[in-house]
Amino acid sequence: MARKISAAGRIAASLGAALAVLTAISAVHANDLMSMDAGMEIEGVARIGDRQVPLPAGKWKLVLAETDRRGTAKAGTAFLVQKADDGIVGSLLVRANLEHDGGRGWKRPNWCDRSNVHHNGSDNYHNKDDADCWILNHRVFTSKVVRVDFYNRIKDYLRKHGAASTFVGNMFRRNDAYDYLWVYHFVNPAAFGFPPERGARWVESKWHRSAVDGMPRRAFIDAVKAFGETYRDAFRQGFRGRLSDTASGLKFSFAR
């Protein structure tokens, strides 16, 4: 015999279901980089549009996030940093389209095919509807003003927080006919015992491919590459929205 449910029980069940939905929505909202307030911290997996961004282990602080329309579709860009002992250990620059572009595909950036970097693992057989890029490079942060103000604000933040030195890291990009996602994860060698390098041009840096010719810098580059290989798998899963709420095993480490 079917058990009768009281009116109070039906109300409680309805409230419970509604609360579960609201909780799920709140969780997604809390992880959405475009909905977070500057200064908020996040761990595990972030979201941008309908894609997921695996975060390397530890807490990440959102510094800047904004939307723009450089073309026909709205896009979002976010910049996060990881700190330890009041210093910046690493940074994440994330960008993705927030609207579809009619299935016309996305232009593959020129950096995907660079050869003057420490490593290029980009796909060799690609078309505009399917591209997968990965390079390992170093970046210098000078006071030079660039065209996109978002990047000027990134450099201002790094200078104000004592991290305006050369960073080393991995750059990833993935796109299909409808969506793209790119994530730049860079680590600060100064946070791992190397002397900070300020003011050097990219080609003059001691982290340039032609300058890194021995230990321990070579070991650091190798560690960044090994992390990139692990991160790339999670990055691909995040592009398809297939990650759980946590991204395990994504910890960069290096000991001199």
Secondary structure, DSSP 8 states (H G I E B T S, - for coil): ------HHHHHHHHHHHHHHHHHHHHHHHHHBTTTS-TT-EE-SEEEETTEEEE--SS-EEEEEEEEE-SSSS-EEEEEEEEEETTEEEEEEEEEEESS--TT------GGGG--SSSEE---SS-BTTBEEEEEEEEE---S---SSHHHHHHHHHHHHTT--S-EEEEEEEEE-SS-EEEEEEEE-GGGGT-----S--GGG-TTSTTT--STTHHHHHHHHHHHHHHHHHHHHHHHTT---S--TT-------
